[in-house]
Amino acid sequence: MYPCRKVGLGGGLKPIEKELGIDRDRQDLSGRDAIRLWRQYERGDESALDTLVSYNRDDTVNLRRLADIVADRLHADVFEPVVGVQPN
């Protein structure tokens, strides 16, 4: 969250993904749905677990993409302005 804010990205994961053009397989699911799906699975609904795993996979894959984008932007903001500047 803090590195995202440092480069001007705010809000939750899904709004940031949208702003950066990062797609999800399941646009229709939210964190609340994840809780609901887990509870359904606990009650014996095996298909709910499959959906939940798919949702969580999107989170992890997209977080990696987001981390790469944010790291590149931070690098550009922090290091590129001082390239060639000699320390005192």
C-alpha positions in Angstrom: 0.0 0.0 0.0 2.7 2.5 1.0 4.9 2.0 -2.1 1.7 2.4 -4.3 0.9 5.7 -2.6 4.5 6.9 -3.1 4.0 6.6 -6.8 0.5 8.1 -6.9 -1.6 5.0 -6.8 -4.4 4.9 -4.3 -7.4 2.8 -3.4 -7.6 -1.0 -3.1 -6.1 -3.6 -5.2 -8.9 -3.8 -7.8 -9.1 -0.1 -8.5 -5.3 0.1 -8.9 -5.4 -2.9 -11.2 -8.0 -1.2 -13.3 -6.0 2.0 -13.4 -2.9 0.1 -14.6 -4.8 -2.1 -17.1 -4.2 -5.3 -15.2 -7.0 -7.8 -15.9 -8.6 -10.4 -13.7 -10.4 -13.6 -14.8 -13.1 -12.9 -12.3 -14.0 -9.2 -12.3 -17.3 -10.1 -10.5 -15.8 -11.3 -7.2 -14.8 -9.2 -4.2 -13.1 -9.8 -0.8 -16.6 -10.3 0.6 -17.2 -13.0 -2.0 -14.0 -14.7 -0.9 -15.3 -15.0 2.7 -18.7 -16.3 1.4 -17.0 -18.8 -0.8 -14.8 -20.1 2.1 -17.9 -20.6 4.2 -19.7 -22.4 1.4 -16.6 -24.7 1.1 -16.7 -25.4 4.8 -20.3 -26.5 4.4 -19.2 -29.0 1.7 -19.4 -27.0 -1.6 -16.3 -28.2 -3.4 -16.9 -25.9 -6.4 -16.8 -22.9 -4.0 -13.2 -23.8 -3.2 -12.3 -23.9 -6.9 -13.7 -20.4 -7.4 -11.9 -19.1 -4.3 -8.6 -20.6 -5.5 -9.1 -18.9 -8.9 -9.8 -15.6 -7.2 -6.8 -15.9 -4.9 -4.6 -16.8 -7.9 -5.6 -13.6 -9.6 -4.6 -11.7 -6.4 -1.2 -13.3 -6.3 -0.4 -13.0 -10.0 -1.6 -9.4 -10.1 0.2 -8.4 -7.0 3.4 -9.6 -8.7 2.7 -7.5 -11.7 1.8 -4.5 -9.6 5.0 -4.9 -7.5 7.0 -4.9 -10.7 5.3 -1.7 -12.0 5.6 0.1 -8.6 9.3 -1.0 -8.3 10.1 0.4 -11.7 8.3 3.7 -10.9 10.1 4.0 -7.6 13.4 3.3 -9.3 12.7 6.0 -11.9 11.6 8.5 -9.2 14.5 7.8 -6.8 17.5 6.9 -8.9 17.1 8.3 -12.4 17.2 11.9 -11.2 20.6 11.3 -9.5 22.3 9.3 -12.3 25.7 10.9 -12.9 25.6 13.0 -9.8 28.8 12.5 -7.7 28.5 12.1 -3.9 29.9 15.0 -1.9 
